[in-house]
Amino acid sequence: MTTALIYLVVMMLVAAVVFLLSSVVFGRGEELPALPPGASPTRLPSAGITAEDVRNVRFQLVVRGYKMSEVDWVLRRISGELEDLRAEVDELRERLASVPSSEQK
C-alpha cells in the first residue's frame, strides 16, 4: 500500500514539474488584445486594386478557417473595383463608337 502511495506522490510531483516547466517555456496563456470593431489586419489599397494586391491578401485564421468578415470585406472591395472598371470600359466604348470613322484613324 505504501508503495502505491509513493508512486502516486512521485507521479503528482513529476506532473507538477512538467506543468511548471511548460508554463515557463510556453507562457501563461495570454492572448493578444482584440482588434477594435471594424479593424482588420487584411490590407488593400483605397483605390486602384491590382492583381498583385489580390495575390498578396492574407486573412486572419480562426478555428474553422478564415475570418468570414475579412473575406466578405475583400470580396466587396474587389467587386466594387470591377464594377468601376467595367463602367469605365463601357463608357470608353460608347465614346469610341460615337466618334466618326474618319476621326478614328
N, CA, C and O of each residue as an XYZ file, in Angstrom:
420
protein
N       0.806     -1.189      0.000
C       0.000      0.000      0.000
C       0.854      1.260      0.000
O       0.560      2.214     -0.720
N       1.906      1.264      0.802
C       2.774      2.444      0.839
C       3.503      2.637     -0.484
O       3.795      3.768     -0.872
N       3.799      1.539     -1.181
C       4.466      1.661     -2.480
C       3.566      2.373     -3.478
O       4.033      3.220     -4.240
N       2.296      2.044     -3.481
C       1.340      2.690     -4.389
C       1.215      4.172     -4.037
O       1.124      5.017     -4.928
N       1.211      4.481     -2.762
C       1.123      5.867     -2.325
C       2.368      6.646     -2.746
O       2.265      7.788     -3.193
N       3.528      6.038     -2.606
C       4.775      6.685     -3.031
C       4.751      6.935     -4.545
O       5.128      8.015     -5.000
N       4.306      5.934     -5.328
C       4.200      6.114     -6.783
C       3.250      7.258     -7.126
O       3.532      8.050     -8.026
N       2.134      7.349     -6.420
C       1.165      8.411     -6.660
C       1.766      9.779     -6.356
O       1.598     10.719     -7.133
N       2.460      9.892     -5.235
C       3.092     11.161     -4.868
C       4.170     11.538     -5.891
O       4.255     12.697     -6.295
N       4.981     10.586     -6.305
C       6.032     10.853     -7.293
C       5.409     11.284     -8.622
O       5.894     12.218     -9.260
N       4.336     10.606     -9.041
C       3.666     10.974    -10.295
C       3.103     12.379    -10.211
O       3.189     13.127    -11.185
N       2.531     12.761     -9.081
C       1.996     14.106     -8.910
C       3.113     15.137     -8.945
O       2.954     16.200     -9.545
N       4.252     14.834     -8.302
C       5.388     15.753     -8.335
C       5.929     15.914     -9.758
O       6.228     17.029    -10.186
N       6.053     14.814    -10.482
C       6.533     14.875    -11.875
C       5.564     15.687    -12.721
O       5.992     16.514    -13.526
N       4.251     15.462    -12.548
C       3.249     16.216    -13.306
C       3.334     17.705    -12.986
O       3.216     18.539    -13.884
N       3.539     18.044    -11.710
C       3.651     19.452    -11.322
C       4.893     20.088    -11.934
O       4.840     21.222    -12.409
N       6.008     19.365    -11.924
C       7.249     19.895    -12.512
C       7.076     20.091    -14.022
O       7.486     21.117    -14.564
N       6.473     19.116    -14.699
C       6.249     19.237    -16.152
C       5.324     20.414    -16.446
O       5.560     21.168    -17.390
N       4.276     20.574    -15.646
C       3.359     21.701    -15.836
C       4.073     23.032    -15.646
O       3.934     23.934    -16.472
N       4.827     23.160    -14.576
C       5.545     24.414    -14.320
C       6.572     24.697    -15.402
O       6.705     25.836    -15.849
N       7.294     23.680    -15.822
C       8.292     23.859    -16.881
C       7.632     24.276    -18.190
O       8.122     25.180    -18.868
N       6.532     23.633    -18.551
C       5.847     24.010    -19.796
C       5.238     25.404    -19.685
O       5.173     26.120    -20.683
N       4.793     25.804    -18.501
C       4.273     27.155    -18.310
C       5.360     28.197    -18.513
O       5.113     29.250    -19.100
N       6.550     27.909    -18.036
C       7.667     28.845    -18.213
C       8.075     28.914    -19.679
O       8.321     29.999    -20.206
N       8.147     27.770    -20.334
C       8.604     27.731    -21.729
C       7.568     28.333    -22.673
O       7.922     29.125    -23.546
N       6.299     27.973    -22.514
C       5.271     28.375    -23.471
C       4.434     29.561    -23.025
O       3.517     29.952    -23.748
N       4.695     30.127    -21.912
C       3.944     31.286    -21.454
C       2.770     30.896    -20.588
O       2.531     29.720    -20.312
N       2.050     31.907    -20.169
C       0.947     31.663    -19.236
C      -0.402     31.646    -19.935
O      -1.435     31.658    -19.264
N      -0.425     31.619    -21.248
C      -1.689     31.554    -21.965
C      -2.309     32.909    -22.236
O      -3.515     33.002    -22.468
N      -1.493     33.978    -22.210
C      -2.052     35.287    -22.514
C      -2.492     35.317    -23.970
O      -1.906     34.653    -24.824
N      -3.524     36.094    -24.235
C      -3.987     36.275    -25.594
C      -3.716     37.708    -26.004
O      -3.629     38.606    -25.167
N      -3.582     37.907    -27.313
C      -3.442     39.261    -27.814
C      -4.746     40.008    -27.603
O      -5.817     39.402    -27.645
N      -4.676     41.313    -27.377
C      -5.927     42.055    -27.206
C      -6.741     42.028    -28.500
O      -6.184     41.971    -29.597
N      -8.037     42.067    -28.356
C      -8.912     42.037    -29.524
C      -8.728     43.307    -30.351
O      -8.432     44.378    -29.820
N      -8.908     43.163    -31.656
C      -8.853     44.330    -32.532
C     -10.074     45.203    -32.287
O     -11.133     44.694    -31.920
N      -9.942     46.503    -32.482
C     -11.120     47.368    -32.328
C     -12.191     46.970    -33.351
O     -11.857     46.424    -34.402
N     -13.462     47.234    -33.062
C     -14.522     46.871    -34.008
C     -14.284     47.512    -35.374
O     -13.971     48.699    -35.472
N     -14.436     46.720    -36.407
C     -14.250     47.212    -37.772
C     -12.815     47.175    -38.244
O     -12.555     47.411    -39.424
N     -11.875     46.887    -37.365
C     -10.471     46.843    -37.755
C     -10.134     45.462    -38.304
O     -10.759     44.465    -37.945
N      -9.147     45.425    -39.170
C      -8.755     44.158    -39.779
C      -7.291     44.233    -40.157
O      -6.827     45.275    -40.621
N      -6.554     43.147    -39.967
C      -5.167     43.144    -40.416
C      -5.049     42.949    -41.924
O      -3.956     43.069    -42.479
N      -6.160     42.650    -42.592
C      -6.157     42.476    -44.040
C      -6.038     43.844    -44.690
O      -6.777     44.767    -44.348
N      -5.101     43.976    -45.633
C      -4.829     45.276    -46.235
C      -5.090     45.256    -47.741
O      -4.722     44.304    -48.430
N      -5.727     46.316    -48.243
C      -5.906     46.580    -49.663
C      -5.795     48.083    -49.841
O      -6.162     48.838    -48.941
N      -5.293     48.533    -50.993
C      -5.234     49.986    -51.213
C      -6.639     50.576    -51.292
O      -7.602     49.871    -51.590
N      -6.747     51.875    -51.021
C      -8.057     52.520    -51.021
C      -8.646     52.609    -52.420
O      -9.866     52.675    -52.570
N      -7.811     52.614    -53.437
C      -8.290     52.653    -54.830
C      -7.222     52.038    -55.721
O      -6.055     51.951    -55.338
N      -7.623     51.619    -56.895
C      -6.662     51.071    -57.853
C      -6.100     49.718    -57.451
O      -4.887     49.510    -57.492
N      -6.964     48.807    -57.065
C      -6.513     47.471    -56.663
C      -5.923     46.761    -57.876
O      -6.534     46.731    -58.944
N      -4.741     46.194    -57.705
C      -4.083     45.477    -58.795
C      -4.131     43.972    -58.534
O      -4.488     43.529    -57.442
N      -3.767     43.200    -59.551
C      -3.722     41.742    -59.392
C      -2.716     41.356    -58.311
O      -2.941     40.399    -57.570
N      -1.631     42.078    -58.217
C      -0.612     41.801    -57.195
C      -1.180     42.017    -55.789
O      -0.878     41.259    -54.868
N      -2.008     43.061    -55.632
C      -2.656     43.305    -54.337
C      -3.537     42.120    -53.945
O      -3.538     41.694    -52.790
N      -4.281     41.596    -54.911
C      -5.163     40.462    -54.629
C      -4.343     39.229    -54.293
O      -4.708     38.472    -53.393
N      -3.232     39.013    -55.007
C      -2.384     37.858    -54.717
C      -1.771     37.938    -53.322
O      -1.538     36.909    -52.688
N      -1.511     39.140    -52.845
C      -0.848     39.318    -51.552
C      -1.801     39.398    -50.367
O      -1.350     39.535    -49.230
N      -3.104     39.318    -50.603
C      -4.070     39.384    -49.498
C      -3.905     38.157    -48.611
O      -3.835     37.026    -49.093
N      -3.844     38.399    -47.329
C      -3.771     37.324    -46.342
C      -4.887     37.558    -45.332
O      -5.162     38.692    -44.942
N      -5.521     36.473    -44.918
C      -6.628     36.567    -43.992
C      -6.237     35.996    -42.640
O      -5.361     35.138    -42.531
N      -6.901     36.488    -41.631
C      -6.702     36.003    -40.277
C      -7.312     34.605    -40.165
O      -8.439     34.381    -40.607
N      -6.576     33.673    -39.581
C      -7.085     32.322    -39.390
C      -7.852     32.240    -38.082
O      -7.418     32.762    -37.055
N      -8.985     31.583    -38.136
C      -9.772     31.321    -36.940
C      -9.996     29.819    -36.861
O      -9.484     29.071    -37.693
N     -10.748     29.376    -35.881
C     -10.890     27.943    -35.606
C     -11.330     27.153    -36.827
O     -10.797     26.073    -37.082
N     -12.285     27.662    -37.583
C     -12.836     26.877    -38.686
C     -12.445     27.438    -40.046
O     -13.214     27.287    -40.994
N     -11.305     28.069    -40.186
C     -10.860     28.573    -41.487
C     -10.465     30.034    -41.394
O      -9.816     30.464    -40.441
N     -10.873     30.792    -42.412
C     -10.566     32.221    -42.448
C     -11.682     33.012    -41.778
O     -12.820     32.554    -41.675
N     -11.331     34.198    -41.331
C     -12.319     35.069    -40.691
C     -13.290     35.571    -41.759
O     -12.902     36.308    -42.666
N     -14.540     35.171    -41.644
C     -15.532     35.421    -42.680
C     -15.726     36.910    -42.963
O     -15.911     37.292    -44.119
N     -15.690     37.742    -41.953
C     -15.902     39.177    -42.160
C     -14.800     39.780    -43.018
O     -15.066     40.677    -43.819
N     -13.560     39.302    -42.863
C     -12.463     39.812    -43.686
C     -12.611     39.367    -45.138
O     -12.388     40.157    -46.055
N     -12.984     38.115    -45.349
C     -13.170     37.615    -46.707
C     -14.290     38.388    -47.394
O     -14.155     38.783    -48.552
N     -15.403     38.605    -46.679
C     -16.515     39.369    -47.245
C     -16.090     40.787    -47.589
O     -16.474     41.314    -48.633
N     -15.299     41.411    -46.721
C     -14.825     42.778    -46.967
C     -13.975     42.831    -48.241
O     -14.162     43.716    -49.076
N     -13.042     41.884    -48.390
C     -12.179     41.868    -49.568
C     -13.007     41.635    -50.833
O     -12.783     42.290    -51.850
N     -13.951     40.716    -50.772
C     -14.791     40.454    -51.943
C     -15.616     41.684    -52.327
O     -15.773     41.974    -53.513
N     -16.146     42.413    -51.334
C     -16.888     43.644    -51.639
C     -15.986     44.682    -52.284
O     -16.384     45.344    -53.242
N     -14.764     44.829    -51.761
C     -13.832     45.804    -52.335
C     -13.473     45.460    -53.773
O     -13.463     46.332    -54.642
N     -13.177     44.178    -54.024
C     -12.790     43.762    -55.367
C     -13.974     43.872    -56.317
O     -13.803     44.287    -57.463
N     -15.170     43.509    -55.865
C     -16.335     43.621    -56.750
C     -16.629     45.081    -57.084
O     -17.009     45.395    -58.212
N     -16.453     45.977    -56.109
C     -16.634     47.404    -56.381
C     -15.630     47.914    -57.401
O     -15.976     48.694    -58.289
N     -14.396     47.476    -57.272
C     -13.352     47.882    -58.225
C     -13.672     47.352    -59.621
O     -13.489     48.060    -60.611
N     -14.145     46.117    -59.703
C     -14.514     45.543    -61.007
C     -15.679     46.300    -61.635
O     -15.671     46.560    -62.838
N     -16.683     46.656    -60.828
C     -17.812     47.429    -61.346
C     -17.342     48.767    -61.897
O     -17.782     49.185    -62.968
N     -16.451     49.444    -61.175
C     -15.927     50.730    -61.646
C     -15.178     50.564    -62.966
O     -15.351     51.359    -63.889
N     -14.355     49.537    -63.047
C     -13.594     49.310    -64.273
C     -14.503     48.970    -65.442
O     -14.294     49.460    -66.552
N     -15.509     48.136    -65.208
C     -16.461     47.780    -66.272
C     -17.221     49.016    -66.750
O     -17.424     49.191    -67.951
N     -17.636     49.863    -65.828
C     -18.344     51.093    -66.205
C     -17.437     51.995    -67.044
O     -17.885     52.593    -68.023
N     -16.182     52.090    -66.666
C     -15.236     52.919    -67.422
C     -15.004     52.350    -68.819
O     -14.942     53.102    -69.792
N     -14.877     51.032    -68.922
C     -14.691     50.398    -70.231
C     -15.917     50.632    -71.103
O     -15.782     50.964    -72.281
N     -17.116     50.464    -70.539
C     -18.338     50.696    -71.315
C     -18.428     52.136    -71.794
O     -18.809     52.392    -72.936
N     -18.076     53.082    -70.919
C     -18.111     54.493    -71.297
C     -17.126     54.776    -72.428
O     -17.462     55.480    -73.380
N     -15.933     54.243    -72.332
C     -14.936     54.454    -73.395
C     -15.376     53.819    -74.705
O     -15.136     54.382    -75.772
N     -16.016     52.658    -74.643
C     -16.520     52.024    -75.865
C     -17.611     52.858    -76.499
O     -17.653     53.002    -77.721
N     -18.507     53.419    -75.672
C     -19.564     54.283    -76.210
C     -18.970     55.522    -76.859
O     -19.400     55.930    -77.938
N     -17.981     56.121    -76.200
C     -17.343     57.309    -76.781
C     -16.630     56.963    -78.078
O     -16.658     57.752    -79.023
N     -15.994     55.807    -78.143
C     -15.307     55.375    -79.365
C     -16.319     55.102    -80.478
O     -16.064     55.406    -81.643
N     -17.464     54.530    -80.117
C     -18.490     54.234    -81.129
C     -19.118     55.507    -81.666
O     -19.565     55.533    -82.813
N     -19.163     56.568    -80.862
C     -19.786     57.816    -81.305
C     -18.847     58.667    -82.159
O     -19.298     59.612    -82.807
N     -17.576     58.356    -82.172
C     -16.613     59.104    -82.981
C     -16.754     58.627    -84.424
O     -16.769     57.422    -84.673
N     -16.859     59.562    -85.386
C     -16.938     59.142    -86.797
C     -15.704     58.339    -87.194
O     -14.614     58.551    -86.663
N     -15.890     57.418    -88.129
C     -14.809     56.526    -88.514
C     -13.632     57.272    -89.138
O     -12.509     56.771    -89.082
N     -13.840     58.434    -89.724
C     -12.721     59.196    -90.308
C     -11.801     59.759    -89.226
O     -10.610     59.948    -89.473
N     -12.333     60.030    -88.031
C     -11.522     60.563    -86.945
C     -10.810     59.470    -86.168
O      -9.874     59.774    -85.429
N     -11.206     58.217    -86.300
C     -10.605     57.132    -85.534
C      -9.199     56.826    -86.024
O      -8.397     56.292    -85.258
N      -8.871     57.143    -87.265
C      -7.562     56.821    -87.818
C      -6.608     57.856    -87.504
O      -5.443     57.759    -87.889
